[in-house]
Amino acid sequence: MSVFKKKADPSHAHHAHTDDKETPVNESFDTTPVWAKIAKEYDKEIDWDEFVMGIGLMRRWLIGQAKGNVLEVSTGTGRNFGYYKPDQLDSATFTDKNSGMLEEAKTKFKSYESQFKKTFTEFKQLNLDDEGKQEPAGRFDTVIDTFGLCSCHDPEEALIKLAESCKPSEESRILLLEHGRSHYDWLNNILDSNVDKHVRRWGCWWNRDLIGLFERERVKEKLEIVKVYRWHLGTTCYIVAKPKQPQA
């Protein structure tokens, strides 16, 4: 789920938490009420932002690579549905932690059902960095996450689970479109200084070092980057990765 809007927008002040707005936001901050509140208006809020930033073109470029049995996590309101090539898919599983966002996705999917008529599809309420119920390991040819690592509580664990969800094959791919820290310190300072407001308004930690996650030892053991492109002063990351194969 992507969020690029500036949080200090006074027109949205009524959405903010009023009882804890001065309390620093940490990684355990519960974003469930945030997503529940913005689910119905989410597409309207970010359509223009994504248009001017060319995010739709990036989604098309990324999602068009999906094939076989596909898992999309952090599906949100289903902003990727129109970019899939259903003739390349055997199945598609769409998941999100928040029931409100998932219901919006289910409603939107009705407009695409005819395109997916030969593809088995299902929707599930879960998130890969949560404990408890998970998708079976080693089931999927393609795993997709667009703007979800900025919103989960443990992005390192999420990446590991994405890798574990892939089939143990050289052809398996993890397709990511994310946003986080910039190439430039001045912009990172802005992201850092406004992150608390942004999390409370959008449920998104927009200052995470997404590329740095791939350098962590646990992540390096599980997956490797095939290609990466960065736009918008380095804040938007287009990443194709693959799970590491077991040593013979």
Buried (B, 14 or more C-beta within 10 A) or exposed (E): BBBBBEBEEEEBEEBEBEEEEEEEBEEEBEBEEBBBBBBBEBBEBBEEBBEEBEBBEBBEBBBEBBBBBBBBBBBBBBBBBBBBEBEBBEBBBBBBBBEBBBBBBBEBBEEBEEBBEEBEBEBBEBBBBBEEEBBEEEBBBBBBBBBBBBBBBBBBBBBBBBBBBBBEEEEBBBBBBBBBBBEEEEBBEBBEEBBBBBBBBBBBBBBBEBBEBBEBEEBEEBBBEEEBEBBBEBBBBBBBBBBEEEEE
